Amino acid sequence: MPNVRKVALITGAARGLGRHLTDSFLAEGYAVVVNYLHAEVSAKELIKNREPSALAVKADVGDAEQVREMLRQTNDYFGRLDLIINNAGITKDNLLLRQTEEEWDALFRTNLTGCFHMIREAVPLIIETGGGHIMNISSYAGVKGKSGQAAYSASKAALIGLTVSAARELAEHNIRVNAVLPGYMLTDMGARSPKAAAQAKEEGLFPAPSDPARIAQSIVDFAKLDYITGQIISLDSRLL
């Protein structure tokens, strides 16, 4: 078992913001569990030559059994867990009246139920560690709502409610739970919607999109704060 100081588990860690989060937490001295579902090549490349401090685990966060197995591997390899970042998310943009039930269910399965699975299964291990931090990656859309993103907006709004409820329940175990709104980033997901990117630019007080590397570093810094819980932290220049 590697000798490590703190362990972070990041879902959806092989691409986009998750990849930057992995780099930033490793640079900060954390060990990192790199969760992925489809991006196996990217995940393996990301942990190459970092294996003593990084572990790649394939798991669908929407499947409770796969989440339990990932947490078992985390405990077997590192023996502790200090931080989870619920970053895995998908979008299936469509107008509300055209949204299919399959699209709606898929969004909620990953964006909300996946976070529920992660929290429920990870908390016992975090309690054994002595406490820690759960950070949920929500969205500006979860606060304001977006045309053409009713399902995505609803899932991210529900995640905010889950965050606050979990913060209330887990405070007695020295576990902080917060949500982060990272701003519009031109990662794989963000770059696929030029219309949404243009709208975000128009709405922001600063026209530049959020830099995922800087967002990741801000999340690393926020993770160190041991006195904040139940908060929704915006890293965006758009007004809430």
C-alpha positions in Angstrom: 0.0 0.0 0.0 1.5 3.4 -1.0 2.4 5.8 1.8 0.3 8.8 1.1 -1.0 11.8 2.9 -4.5 12.3 1.5 -6.5 10.5 -1.0 -9.0 12.1 -3.5 -11.4 10.1 -5.7 -12.5 12.1 -8.8 -15.3 10.8 -11.0 -15.1 11.5 -14.7 -11.4 12.2 -14.1 -9.9 11.3 -17.5 -11.2 14.1 -19.6 -12.1 17.8 -19.4 -12.1 19.4 -16.0 -11.6 16.0 -14.4 -8.2 15.6 -16.1 -7.1 19.1 -14.8 -8.4 18.2 -11.3 -6.3 15.0 -11.4 -3.1 16.9 -12.4 -3.7 19.6 -9.8 -4.4 17.3 -6.8 -1.4 15.1 -7.7 0.7 18.2 -7.8 -0.6 19.2 -4.4 0.6 15.9 -2.9 -2.7 13.9 -2.9 -3.0 10.4 -4.2 -5.8 10.2 -6.7 -8.3 7.6 -7.8 -9.0 8.4 -11.4 -12.5 7.2 -12.2 -13.5 6.7 -15.8 -16.2 4.9 -17.8 -15.3 5.1 -21.5 -12.0 7.0 -21.6 -9.7 4.1 -20.7 -6.9 5.2 -23.0 -6.9 8.7 -21.5 -7.1 7.4 -18.0 -4.1 5.1 -18.4 -2.1 7.9 -20.1 -3.0 10.2 -17.2 -1.6 7.9 -14.5 1.4 6.7 -16.5 4.6 6.9 -14.3 2.4 8.1 -11.4 1.1 4.6 -10.4 2.3 4.8 -6.7 0.0 7.8 -6.2 -2.6 7.3 -8.9 -5.1 4.5 -9.5 -7.4 4.3 -12.5 -10.7 2.5 -11.9 -13.4 1.9 -14.5 -16.9 2.3 -13.0 -20.3 3.6 -14.0 -21.4 5.9 -11.2 -25.0 5.2 -12.1 -24.5 1.6 -11.1 -24.4 1.2 -7.3 -22.6 -2.1 -7.4 -19.8 -0.7 -9.6 -19.4 2.2 -7.2 -19.1 -0.2 -4.3 -16.4 -2.1 -6.1 -14.5 1.1 -6.9 -14.6 2.1 -3.2 -13.4 -1.4 -2.3 -10.4 -1.0 -4.6 -9.7 2.5 -3.2 -9.6 1.1 0.3 -7.5 -1.9 -0.6 -5.0 0.2 -2.5 -4.8 3.4 -0.3 -6.5 2.4 2.9 -8.2 5.7 3.3 -10.3 8.3 1.6 -10.3 12.0 2.3 -12.1 13.7 -0.6 -14.5 12.8 -3.3 -15.3 15.1 -6.3 -18.4 14.2 -8.1 -17.4 15.5 -11.5 -18.8 12.9 -13.8 -21.7 14.4 -15.9 -23.4 14.2 -19.2 -25.6 16.5 -21.3 -28.3 15.7 -23.9 -29.5 19.1 -25.0 -33.1 19.2 -26.3 -36.1 21.4 -26.0 -38.3 20.3 -23.1 -41.2 19.2 -25.4 -38.8 17.1 -27.5 -36.9 15.6 -24.6 -37.3 11.8 -24.6 -37.7 9.8 -21.4 -34.5 7.9 -22.2 -32.5 11.2 -22.4 -34.0 12.5 -19.2 -33.4 9.2 -17.3 -29.8 9.0 -18.6 -29.0 12.5 -17.5 -30.4 12.0 -14.0 -28.7 8.5 -13.7 -25.3 10.1 -14.1 -25.6 13.7 -12.9 -27.7 13.0 -9.8 -28.1 9.3 -9.0 -24.4 8.8 -9.6 -23.6 11.5 -6.9 -26.0 9.8 -4.5 -24.3 6.5 -5.0 -20.9 8.0 -4.5 -21.8 9.8 -1.3 -23.7 6.9 0.2 -20.9 4.4 -0.5 -17.9 6.7 0.2 -19.0 8.2 3.5 -18.2 5.1 5.7 -14.6 5.1 4.4 -14.3 8.9 4.9 -15.6 8.5 8.5 -13.0 5.9 9.1 -10.4 8.4 7.9 -11.6 10.9 10.5 -13.6 13.2 8.2 -13.1 14.9 4.9 -14.8 16.7 2.1 -17.3 16.0 -0.6 -17.4 18.4 -3.6 -20.2 18.2 -6.1 -19.6 19.9 -9.5 -22.9 21.6 -10.3 -23.5 24.2 -12.9 -24.7 27.8 -13.5 -27.6 26.1 -15.4 -28.7 24.5 -12.1 -29.2 27.9 -10.7 -30.6 29.9 -13.6 -31.9 27.2 -15.9 -31.1 27.2 -19.6 -33.3 27.0 -22.7 -32.7 23.6 -24.4 -31.2 22.2 -21.3 -34.3 21.5 -19.1 -33.1 18.0 -18.1 -29.5 19.1 -17.5 -30.6 22.2 -15.5 -33.0 20.1 -13.4 -30.3 17.5 -12.6 -27.8 20.1 -11.6 -30.4 22.0 -9.5 -31.3 18.8 -7.7 -27.6 18.2 -7.1 -27.5 21.6 -5.2 -30.4 20.3 -3.0 -28.6 17.1 -2.4 -25.4 19.0 -1.4 -27.2 21.1 1.2 -29.1 18.1 2.7 -25.9 16.0 2.8 -24.0 18.9 4.5 -26.6 19.0 7.3 -26.5 15.2 7.8 -22.8 14.7 7.6 -21.5 17.6 9.7 -21.5 15.5 12.8 -19.0 13.2 11.1 -16.6 16.0 10.3 -17.5 15.7 6.6 -18.0 18.9 4.6 -20.2 18.9 1.6 -20.1 21.8 -0.9 -21.1 22.4 -4.6 -19.0 24.2 -7.1 -20.2 26.1 -10.2 -17.1 26.1 -12.4 -18.3 28.4 -15.2 -18.4 27.7 -18.9 -15.4 25.8 -20.1 -14.4 24.9 -23.6 -13.7 21.3 -22.7 -15.1 18.4 -24.7 -18.6 19.0 -23.5 -18.6 22.8 -23.6 -17.0 22.9 -27.1 -19.8 20.8 -28.6 -22.3 23.7 -28.0 -21.0 26.9 -29.7 -24.4 28.5 -29.2 -24.2 28.0 -25.4 -20.6 29.2 -25.4 -21.6 32.4 -27.2 -24.4 32.9 -24.7 -22.1 32.4 -21.7 -19.7 34.9 -23.2 -22.5 37.4 -23.6 -23.7 36.9 -20.0 -20.3 37.1 -18.3 -18.9 40.3 -16.9 -15.6 39.0 -18.2 -15.9 37.7 -21.8 -13.3 34.9 -21.6 -14.5 31.4 -20.8 -13.4 29.7 -17.6 -9.9 28.2 -17.8 -10.2 24.6 -16.6 -6.7 24.6 -15.2 -7.4 27.6 -13.1 -10.7 26.2 -12.0 -9.1 23.0 -10.9 -6.5 24.9 -8.9 -9.3 26.9 -7.2 -11.0 23.7 -6.3 -7.8 22.3 -4.8 -7.5 25.5 -2.7 -11.1 25.3 -1.7 -10.7 21.6 -0.6 -8.2 22.8 2.0 -10.8 24.9 3.9 -12.0 22.9 6.9 -14.7 25.4 8.1 -17.0 25.7 5.1 -19.9 23.3 4.4 -23.3 23.5 2.7 -22.3 26.2 0.3 -22.7 26.8 -3.4 -19.5 28.3 -4.7 -19.5 30.1 -8.0 -16.2 30.3 -10.0 -17.9 32.2 -12.8 -18.2 35.8 -13.9 -21.9 35.4 -14.7 -24.1 36.9 -12.0 -26.3 34.5 -10.1 
